[in-house]
Amino acid sequence: MPMLNEGLLLAISQIAVTLAGFSGLVVAIRGAPPTDWHPRDIWSLSWMFGTSLGALFLALLPLLLALFALRDGLLWTLADLIMSAFMLVFAVTMALSGQRLTRLGHPPRVRYFPMGATFVLLVCGCLTGLGAAVFRELRIGFFVLGLIACLLVSTLSLVVFLVVLARAAGARS
């Protein structure tokens, strides 16, 4: 049985793979060994890879669930619940690790990014959970919104990482 949103999900997964690959390329051309990295660099990388790989696997999840011949309603409810759990756990984990870094003397390099990224993921995580439990007619829309939120956070993380690298290179010159 062909899935209604298969093309969109595959396109999102391809974008996620591209973002993860580009992030890896940036890391590779940076040239510094990981021991010379600032703790916030590793934290930013966690945002990039966590959200882009999260988007990849979450975009493929409904396609996998469809192989089990689940009813569409159950399929999207499960997909929303899994996405909600991922987004909420990931956002809270990153927020706590960011607070720990700040307490250790490594404040955020781009002032509002951590709070904004955490907020976006928490809101979308709650919406997908509500889509699974309450707003069933919106569950596919909330699922796609969650995927786009992951891609947005991944892209912004990459931009922040590149800006910080450019600042560091400018300061060394």
Contacts in CASP RR format, 6 or more apart in sequence:
PFRMAT RR
TARGET T0000
AUTHOR 0000-0000-0000
METHOD contacts of the structure
MODEL  1
MPMLNEGLLLAISQIAVTLAGFSGLVVAIRGAPPTDWHPRDIWSLSWMFG
TSLGALFLALLPLLLALFALRDGLLWTLADLIMSAFMLVFAVTMALSGQR
LTRLGHPPRVRYFPMGATFVLLVCGCLTGLGAAVFRELRIGFFVLGLIAC
LLVSTLSLVVFLVVLARAAGARS
1 66 0 8 1.000
1 69 0 8 1.000
3 9 0 8 1.000
3 62 0 8 1.000
3 63 0 8 1.000
3 66 0 8 1.000
4 72 0 8 1.000
5 62 0 8 1.000
5 140 0 8 1.000
5 144 0 8 1.000
6 63 0 8 1.000
8 144 0 8 1.000
9 59 0 8 1.000
9 60 0 8 1.000
9 62 0 8 1.000
9 63 0 8 1.000
9 147 0 8 1.000
10 59 0 8 1.000
10 63 0 8 1.000
12 55 0 8 1.000
12 59 0 8 1.000
12 144 0 8 1.000
12 147 0 8 1.000
12 148 0 8 1.000
12 151 0 8 1.000
13 55 0 8 1.000
13 56 0 8 1.000
13 59 0 8 1.000
13 60 0 8 1.000
15 55 0 8 1.000
15 151 0 8 1.000
16 52 0 8 1.000
16 53 0 8 1.000
16 54 0 8 1.000
16 55 0 8 1.000
16 56 0 8 1.000
16 59 0 8 1.000
16 150 0 8 1.000
16 151 0 8 1.000
16 154 0 8 1.000
17 52 0 8 1.000
17 56 0 8 1.000
19 48 0 8 1.000
19 52 0 8 1.000
19 55 0 8 1.000
19 151 0 8 1.000
19 154 0 8 1.000
19 155 0 8 1.000
19 158 0 8 1.000
20 48 0 8 1.000
20 49 0 8 1.000
20 52 0 8 1.000
20 53 0 8 1.000
20 56 0 8 1.000
20 154 0 8 1.000
22 158 0 8 1.000
23 45 0 8 1.000
23 48 0 8 1.000
23 49 0 8 1.000
23 52 0 8 1.000
23 154 0 8 1.000
23 157 0 8 1.000
23 158 0 8 1.000
23 161 0 8 1.000
26 158 0 8 1.000
26 161 0 8 1.000
26 162 0 8 1.000
26 165 0 8 1.000
27 45 0 8 1.000
30 165 0 8 1.000
34 42 0 8 1.000
38 106 0 8 1.000
39 101 0 8 1.000
39 104 0 8 1.000
39 106 0 8 1.000
40 101 0 8 1.000
40 106 0 8 1.000
40 108 0 8 1.000
40 109 0 8 1.000
40 164 0 8 1.000
41 161 0 8 1.000
41 164 0 8 1.000
43 94 0 8 1.000
43 97 0 8 1.000
43 98 0 8 1.000
43 101 0 8 1.000
44 157 0 8 1.000
44 160 0 8 1.000
44 161 0 8 1.000
44 164 0 8 1.000
45 157 0 8 1.000
45 161 0 8 1.000
46 94 0 8 1.000
46 97 0 8 1.000
47 94 0 8 1.000
47 117 0 8 1.000
47 153 0 8 1.000
47 154 0 8 1.000
47 157 0 8 1.000
48 154 0 8 1.000
48 157 0 8 1.000
48 158 0 8 1.000
48 161 0 8 1.000
50 90 0 8 1.000
50 154 0 8 1.000
51 90 0 8 1.000
51 121 0 8 1.000
51 150 0 8 1.000
51 151 0 8 1.000
51 153 0 8 1.000
51 154 0 8 1.000
51 157 0 8 1.000
52 150 0 8 1.000
52 151 0 8 1.000
52 154 0 8 1.000
54 86 0 8 1.000
54 90 0 8 1.000
54 150 0 8 1.000
55 147 0 8 1.000
55 150 0 8 1.000
55 151 0 8 1.000
55 154 0 8 1.000
58 79 0 8 1.000
58 82 0 8 1.000
58 83 0 8 1.000
58 86 0 8 1.000
58 143 0 8 1.000
58 146 0 8 1.000
58 147 0 8 1.000
58 150 0 8 1.000
59 147 0 8 1.000
61 79 0 8 1.000
61 82 0 8 1.000
61 83 0 8 1.000
62 75 0 8 1.000
62 76 0 8 1.000
62 79 0 8 1.000
62 143 0 8 1.000
65 75 0 8 1.000
65 78 0 8 1.000
65 79 0 8 1.000
66 75 0 8 1.000
70 78 0 8 1.000
73 136 0 8 1.000
73 139 0 8 1.000
76 132 0 8 1.000
76 139 0 8 1.000
76 140 0 8 1.000
76 143 0 8 1.000
77 132 0 8 1.000
77 136 0 8 1.000
77 139 0 8 1.000
78 132 0 8 1.000
79 143 0 8 1.000
80 128 0 8 1.000
80 129 0 8 1.000
80 131 0 8 1.000
80 132 0 8 1.000
80 139 0 8 1.000
80 142 0 8 1.000
80 143 0 8 1.000
81 128 0 8 1.000
81 129 0 8 1.000
81 132 0 8 1.000
83 125 0 8 1.000
83 128 0 8 1.000
83 129 0 8 1.000
83 143 0 8 1.000
83 146 0 8 1.000
83 147 0 8 1.000
84 125 0 8 1.000
84 126 0 8 1.000
84 128 0 8 1.000
84 129 0 8 1.000
84 132 0 8 1.000
87 121 0 8 1.000
87 122 0 8 1.000
87 124 0 8 1.000
87 125 0 8 1.000
87 128 0 8 1.000
87 146 0 8 1.000
87 149 0 8 1.000
87 150 0 8 1.000
88 121 0 8 1.000
88 122 0 8 1.000
88 125 0 8 1.000
88 126 0 8 1.000
90 121 0 8 1.000
91 117 0 8 1.000
91 118 0 8 1.000
91 121 0 8 1.000
91 122 0 8 1.000
91 125 0 8 1.000
92 122 0 8 1.000
94 114 0 8 1.000
94 117 0 8 1.000
94 118 0 8 1.000
95 114 0 8 1.000
95 118 0 8 1.000
98 108 0 8 1.000
98 114 0 8 1.000
101 107 0 8 1.000
102 108 0 8 1.000
108 114 0 8 1.000
109 160 0 8 1.000
109 164 0 8 1.000
109 167 0 8 1.000
110 160 0 8 1.000
110 163 0 8 1.000
110 164 0 8 1.000
113 156 0 8 1.000
113 157 0 8 1.000
113 160 0 8 1.000
117 153 0 8 1.000
117 156 0 8 1.000
117 157 0 8 1.000
120 149 0 8 1.000
120 152 0 8 1.000
120 153 0 8 1.000
121 149 0 8 1.000
121 150 0 8 1.000
121 153 0 8 1.000
123 149 0 8 1.000
124 142 0 8 1.000
124 145 0 8 1.000
124 146 0 8 1.000
124 149 0 8 1.000
125 146 0 8 1.000
127 142 0 8 1.000
127 145 0 8 1.000
127 146 0 8 1.000
128 139 0 8 1.000
128 142 0 8 1.000
128 143 0 8 1.000
128 145 0 8 1.000
128 146 0 8 1.000
129 142 0 8 1.000
130 142 0 8 1.000
131 138 0 8 1.000
131 139 0 8 1.000
131 142 0 8 1.000
132 139 0 8 1.000
135 142 0 8 1.000
END
